[in-house]
Amino acid sequence: MAEGADPVSGSIPGAFRTSVKADFAGTPTAAGGHLPLPNRTTVRATLRARGIGPADDLVLYTRRIEELSSATRAWFVLTWAGFRSVRVLDGGLPAWVRAGGPTARLRAAPTPVAADDRFEPVHPPDGGRRVLGIADVLEISSYGTLLDSRSAGAYNGVVDDRRTGHIPHAVHAHSTELVAPDGLLRSPTELRKWFLSRRAIGGHEVGAYCGGGVSSSLLVFVGALLGQQVGLFVDSWSAWERDSSLPVEQGIALSRSAAVDTDCV
């Protein structure tokens, strides 16, 4: 979370507060990341308790432009859990206020509704989101494109700590570069060029990770806007670094041989 006072007081009328850790992440385990996927049934029950069903239109936003990836993590989880219509407000609350949108006090509590176990998910049932496991990540890093959305310092690692750095062959792709100085996503042309420069558009598989599956969800979201599926390694580096059997690379990723470039196959 960003430090300091919120740049805008109030909230969009009718909105209620959620958080990644409380609503869009499960309980961490010794073998997983610190923000694993929650149980689908739990996600549906949580939203149902707030009066929201699978066919309702949902709009997600953040109070700060720096926190956009928190909204895209919620988008990923909700669409994966089967909610049909989930959108993210570009620029968050600051953009809403700049456009003349009204503000009000945040709703203190959701309106409870009667329990209803019926749920008709979208097709495919995972909302078209691909969740990557370790075997998937190893394959994509060797034959596709794996994007690391962390900062350059985290990606490069510390020389005297061999469990720092990145997954071998991962391409540095800091997700903050997708956002313009005004807090809005960059233009579709700029976003496409950014993805193309990292070999992240094409018929090959593309995956993304970060520290805990939050900032990298922005890459998945933008990929969806561009028509490119990007799988998400939700456990991300927080799980990878703890497993000493998994390889780690430091500095700039080595280029793959043209022999494994399958774009034209």
N, C-alpha and C positions, 0 to 999 in steps of 0.2 A: 504494500500500500504506500502511496505517496505521503510525504510528511507535510505538516502544516495544515492550516485551515482549508476547508473546501472552497474552491473558487466561486461557487454559486450557492446561495442559501435556498432552502426549500427543495422540492422535488416535483416531478411531473404529476399533476393531479391523478389520484387513483393508484399510484405506484406503491409497492411495498418492498421492503428491503430483503435481499437475499445475500448469500456469500458463497464463494467457491467451497470453502472448507466445510461449512455446515450443510449446504444443500446440493452441491455438485461434486462431491468427493466421498469416497468410502472410508472405512477404517484402515489405516496403514498396517501392514504386516512386515515381518522381518525380511521376507523375500521380495517385497514389492516396493513401489515408490512411496513418497510421503503424501501424495494426493491421488490415490488410485480411483478407478471408476467406482461409483456407488452401485448398489443393487437396483436394477430397473424397477422392480416392484416398489422399492422405497421411494424412488424419485416420483413415480406416479402417485403414490399415497400422499407424499408431501405436497404436491401441487393440487391434488384433489381436496386436501384439507383447507386449501386457500381458495376453493371455489373454481378451480381451473381444470378443464377436461382436455382430452387429447385432440379435439377438433377446434379448440379455441385459438384465436390469434394472439400470439405472445410477442411482445417487444421488449428486448433487453437493452439496458443502457448502464453506463457507469457515471459516477459523479465527476470523475476526472478523466481527461483524455489519455493520461498515462496508464490508465487501468483498462483500456479497451479489451485486452486479452482476457480479463475476467468475464466479460460479457460473451466473448467467443467460446470460452470454456463452457459456460452455461448453455450456449447454443449447441455445442457439440454433444453434451450430455443429454439435453432434451430431445434433440432429433434422433440420437442413438436410442433413446428410451421410447421412441414412437410418437412423439408429439408432431402434429402435421404442419403447423404454421408457426415458425419461430424466426423472428427477425432481430437484427442488431441495429440500434440507432447510431448512425455514423456521426462521430464527434461527441456522442454522449450528451449529458445535461448542458455543458457549455454551448454546444451547437444549438440545442433546443432554445435556450434563452436568447442567443444571438438572432435566431429566426423569429423572435417575438412570442414564443410559447409561454403560457402561464405557468406559475409554480404554486405549490401548496405544501402544507406540512405532510410529511411522510405518514402513511397509514400505520397506526400503532400495532394493529393485529389483523390478520386475514379473517374473512367471514367463513366460519365453519360450515361445512355441508355434510349431508348424510353420506356414509360410506357406500361406495358402489364398486364392486370388484370387476365389473365389466370394462374391458379395454380393448379397443380395436386399433392396433398399431398401423402405421404406414407400411407400404410394401416397397422395397424389402423391409423386414421387421427391424433392421438396424438403422433405418433412415438413410441408408446409403453411406454411412460412416464406416470406415475400416479401422479397427483397433489392432495395433501391431503387437506381436509378442517378440521375444528375443530372437527366435529363429527367423521371423520375418525381417527384423532389423538387419541381421547379419546378411541375409540374401539381398535386400535392397541396397545396403551399403556396398556390396560387391558388384551388383549388376544393374542397379537402378540409380536413383539419386536420393540420398539421405540428407536432410537439412537440419542443421543445428541452430536453433534460434536464440541461443544465449549470447551474452556479451563476448567481445573478442578476448578479454582476459580469461574468462571461464573456458572458452573454446581452446585457447592456446595452452593453458595449463601452467603449472609451476614446475620448473626443471627438477628440483629436488624432491618432488612428490609425484611418483610414477602413477598414482591413481587419480591424477588430475589430467585434464585435456578433453579429448572428444572420442567418439566412436570412430574407428578407422574408416577413412575415406569420406566421412561426413563433410558436407560443404557448409562453411559459415554463412548463416543467413539470419542476421539479427532482425527480429520481427519489428523493432521500433522503426526500421527504415521504411516500412510500409505506410507510415503515418506522416502526413505533411505537417509543416510548422503550425498550421491553423487547427490541427487536431482531427482533420478529416482524412480518410483514406486517400492515397494518391490516385490520380486518374487511372482508368482502366488501361490506357496505353502504357503509362509508367509502371503499373503493377505487372503487366504482361512482360515488359522488357526486363524487369527485375527478376521474374521467375525464369525467363529464357536465359538470362546471363548466368544462372545457376543450374542450367540444364534440368529445370523442374517442370517443364511442359513437354508433353509428348506421349507416345504410346508405352513407354517404359514405366515401371512403378516408381512412385515418389512417396517418401515418408518424412516425418518431422518429429523432433523431440526437443526438450529443453531441460529444465531442472525437475519439473514436476507435472508437465502436461498442461500448463496454462499459457505461457507465451507462445508455444508452438501451435496452440489451437488457432491462433490468428492466421498462421500460414495455411492451416486446413480451411479456414473460413474464406480467405482470399482465393485460395485455389478453387473452391466451389464457385465463387463468383466468376472465375475465369473458365469454368468448365473442366478443371483439372482435379481429379481425385487425389488427395494427399492423405495417406494413412497416418494415424497418430499413435506414437509410442507413449502411452499415457504414463507408464512408470518412469520413463525418461532417465536422465542421468542419476537421479537420486537412488535408483535401483541398480543401474549398471555399475556405478563406481564401487558398490559394496561387494560385488561378486568378483573375486580375484581371478576366476577362471575366464573372464571376459576380457578381450584385448582393449587397450587404450592407446591412442595416438596423441602426440603433442605437436604444436606448431601448425604449419599449413598442411592440409591434407595432400597426400600424394595423388597425382593424376592417375586415373585408371587407363589401362591400355586400350587402344582403339579396338582390340579384339573382343572386348566385352561391351562395346557400345552397340546396343541393339536398336537404336532409333530408326534405322533404315531397313530393319529386317521385316 
